[in-house]
Amino acid sequence: MPLATAQSLGWNLSRTLMTVIVLIETNQGYFVIPADEFDGDPEQVVREYDPFGG
């Protein structure tokens, strides 16, 4: 998905689900995933969305 779409989705999911969401970059584009489910390369993380302000 495009970066702007992934950023909007990441922020929205974080606030809706009240969980930390990470935005990652892969060869196929950008994706959002709950931080506790991401076990890939930390270099892929573009942004972290924390609904608790951290």
Stockholm file with secondary structure:
# STOCKHOLM 1.0

chainA/1-54         MPLATAQSLGWNLSRTLMTVIVLIETNQGYFVIPADEFDGDPEQVVREYDPFGG
#=GR chainA/1-54 SS CCHHHHHHHHHHHHHHHTSCEEEEEETTEEEEEEGGGCCSCGGGEEEEECTTCC
#=GC SS_cons        CCHHHHHHHHHHHHHHHTSCEEEEEETTEEEEEEGGGCCSCGGGEEEEECTTCC
//
